[in-house]
Amino acid sequence: GRKIVFSMRCPTSNTSTIDGGAACTGRWNIWEYDMTTGGLAGGSLRRVTASASDDDVDPAYLPAGRGFVFSSSRQTQSRSLINGQAVFAVDEYERERVLNLHTMDPDGGAITQISVNQSHDRNPVVRSNGEIMFSRWEHVGPRNRFAIFKSKQDGTDMFVLYGAHSPGNSFLHPREMDPNGRYRGQVASSLMSLSGTREGGALMLIDIENFSENTMPANRAVIASAGQRHLTNLEIPDGRGLSLVGRATSPYPLWDGTDRILVSFRTCEVTRDGVVIPCSRLTQQEIDRLNSDRTMEDEAADPVQDNVPPIYSVYMYNPANQTWLI
């Protein structure tokens, strides 16, 4: 690989320039770093999108140099024009504009919306079979969760791939394991609640080749008993509240024959009398209090608080021997 595509947001107060113009728009834009000439330290940086009113995030390369798929609040097909004003879909809580999937050519042109959803479509990637895989927020009636969906690159043949009725709330950051490795046909994903997890949860292995749901094998020849399992011996909680073993997010499997996974991970920390301490120093009584259902007044009066801003570090995780290298 010689190129990296990513999203970056910098404020308009930043006076950096690119191609003779202001580099920062105040919104999330798509950028690419090209190391074809100049190597790692001497490559060239270009901004692919430059909107000052929309957010473009989660970019991934399309095959054969066709451009990119990404999540965006642009809503180029689903927004409405009322009395000359653009009206955008917002999430059910009316907090922010909905992100849906879009594609564009290598130069940032021909931006086309390929998914329409009343909530966010996130984390698109291209599978080895050419399909786009992504996480979709479904909020209809009692259902309020992220499942893993798939579609063709033009947005057709869109359907749930896994997790509409499986244990856990939100399957995020799904990425295919090495197609030539031990876990071929499976997907690594983080699994967490919609809130109350500091953006981290469990690290799961999902057998999308043989299961559509945790207890729904594709056919009678499937021997495995479940479609999903923890990738780690540490069974990281996927729900809200204190996790004594830490939390993981954004797994990135390596396709180098080792089955290793790059993953962001944070250890468990709390404050006691205003001092940050590892959760390993908590007494059982303190753990019980932190996990109990209390009033806000009781929580505020406790000298032990689960209020440390999460610090995620990048680890190399090897599922074969359960090793974590920071």
Sequence and secondary structure as in RCSB ss.txt:
>XXXX:A:sequence
GRKIVFSMRCPTSNTSTIDGGAACTGRWNIWEYDMTTGGLAGGSLRRVTASASDDDVDPAYLPAGRGFVFSSSRQ
TQSRSLINGQAVFAVDEYERERVLNLHTMDPDGGAITQISVNQSHDRNPVVRSNGEIMFSRWEHVGPRNRFAIFK
SKQDGTDMFVLYGAHSPGNSFLHPREMDPNGRYRGQVASSLMSLSGTREGGALMLIDIENFSENTMPANRAVIAS
AGQRHLTNLEIPDGRGLSLVGRATSPYPLWDGTDRILVSFRTCEVTRDGVVIPCSRLTQQEIDRLNSDRTMEDEA
ADPVQDNVPPIYSVYMYNPANQTWLI
>XXXX:A:secstr
  EEEEEEE  TT   EETTEES  SSEEEEEEE TTTTTTS EEEES   SS  EEEEEE GGG  EEEEES  
TTT EEETTEEE  B TTSSSB  EEEEE TTS S EE    SS EEEEEE TTS EEEEEEEEETTEEEEEEEE
E TTS S EEEE TTSSSSEEEEEEE  TTSTTTT EEEEEE SSSSTT BEEEEE TTTEEETTEESSTT   S
 SEEESSSS    SSS  TT EEEEEEE  SSS  EEEEEE  EEEETTEEEEGGG  HHHHHHHTS   HHHHH
H SEE       EEEEEETTTTEEE 
